[in-house]
């Protein structure tokens, strides 16, 4: 049983540094390719997650500031 604050690794811990670097480089290249194709859409999706679109409150010209 693991302690509650222990993070379980999502990648194998038996890789050599060279293997880990190869995966890192592959992910870096994939990230770059995704950015070229989907960059603006990813930015918008990120904005939407951070601040979901909300309806504007009704405007009352007589309401004080």
N, C-alpha and C positions, 0 to 999 in steps of 0.2 A: 504494500500500500504506500502511495506517495503522500508526502506532506501537502496540506492544502495550498501553500504558496509556491509549490514547485512547478516549474514550467516543463511540460513534456516536449522534448525536441520534435519538430515536424520533419526533420531531415535525419538521415542516418548519421550516427556519431562515429562510424568506423571508416569514413572516407579519408583518403589521404589529402593533404593540402592541395595537391595538384587536381584531384577530382573535385574538391570543393570549389577551386578557382574556375574549373571548366564549367561547372553548373552556374556559378556567379556570372561568368562572361556570357553564357547562353541567355540567362534571364535579363541581363543588361541589354543585350542585342534585341531580345523580344520586346522589352520595354520601349526601346527606341523605335522599333517598327510599329508598335501599337500607337505611339505618340504621333508618328507621321500620319497614320491613317485616321485615327480617332481623337487626336489631341483636343480639338475644340469641344467635341461631344463629351469627352471625359471631364474637361473643366466644368462644363455645364452640369453634368451629373453630380460632380463633387459639390458645386455650389448648392444644388437642389438638396443634397443630403445635409449640408451644414445649415441651410436656412430654407426649409420647405416653403413653397409658394403658399401664401395666405391671401384670403380675400381682404380687400381694402375696407377699412371701417367706413360706415356711412358718414358723409360729410354734412355737418350741421353748421351753417354760417353764423348762427347765433350762439354757439357754444364758446365759452371763454377759453383762452389758451391754457 
